[in-house]
Amino acid sequence: MDYKLITNVYVDGIDSNDYPDFVDAYIYSAEYDGEEMTDEQLDELNENSEFVHDCVYNQLY
């Protein structure tokens, strides 16, 4: 998966009490190369905890 092609990422499960780890956060919606990602693609994306963590910070700040 080319992470540069992932856009319009929306994260859910952000709990401010879990700062700075946000271990319950997950990506529930995103686009890949302009197309809505499937549940399978989102599952694969959510396995990359570093990417999810970066997306949390991008959404918050």
Secondary structure as a PSIPRED ss2 file (coil, helix, strand):
# PSIPRED VFORMAT (PSIPRED V4.0)

   1 M C   1.000  0.000  0.000
   2 D C   1.000  0.000  0.000
   3 Y H   0.000  1.000  0.000
   4 K H   0.000  1.000  0.000
   5 L H   0.000  1.000  0.000
   6 I E   0.000  0.000  1.000
   7 T E   0.000  0.000  1.000
   8 N E   0.000  0.000  1.000
   9 V E   0.000  0.000  1.000
  10 Y E   0.000  0.000  1.000
  11 V E   0.000  0.000  1.000
  12 D E   0.000  0.000  1.000
  13 G C   1.000  0.000  0.000
  14 I C   1.000  0.000  0.000
  15 D C   1.000  0.000  0.000
  16 S H   0.000  1.000  0.000
  17 N H   0.000  1.000  0.000
  18 D H   0.000  1.000  0.000
  19 Y C   1.000  0.000  0.000
  20 P C   1.000  0.000  0.000
  21 D C   1.000  0.000  0.000
  22 F C   1.000  0.000  0.000
  23 V C   1.000  0.000  0.000
  24 D C   1.000  0.000  0.000
  25 A C   1.000  0.000  0.000
  26 Y E   0.000  0.000  1.000
  27 I E   0.000  0.000  1.000
  28 Y E   0.000  0.000  1.000
  29 S E   0.000  0.000  1.000
  30 A E   0.000  0.000  1.000
  31 E E   0.000  0.000  1.000
  32 Y E   0.000  0.000  1.000
  33 D C   1.000  0.000  0.000
  34 G C   1.000  0.000  0.000
  35 E E   0.000  0.000  1.000
  36 E E   0.000  0.000  1.000
  37 M C   1.000  0.000  0.000
  38 T C   1.000  0.000  0.000
  39 D H   0.000  1.000  0.000
  40 E H   0.000  1.000  0.000
  41 Q H   0.000  1.000  0.000
  42 L H   0.000  1.000  0.000
  43 D H   0.000  1.000  0.000
  44 E H   0.000  1.000  0.000
  45 L H   0.000  1.000  0.000
  46 N H   0.000  1.000  0.000
  47 E C   1.000  0.000  0.000
  48 N C   1.000  0.000  0.000
  49 S H   0.000  1.000  0.000
  50 E H   0.000  1.000  0.000
  51 F H   0.000  1.000  0.000
  52 V H   0.000  1.000  0.000
  53 H H   0.000  1.000  0.000
  54 D H   0.000  1.000  0.000
  55 C H   0.000  1.000  0.000
  56 V H   0.000  1.000  0.000
  57 Y H   0.000  1.000  0.000
  58 N H   0.000  1.000  0.000
  59 Q H   0.000  1.000  0.000
  60 L H   0.000  1.000  0.000
  61 Y C   1.000  0.000  0.000
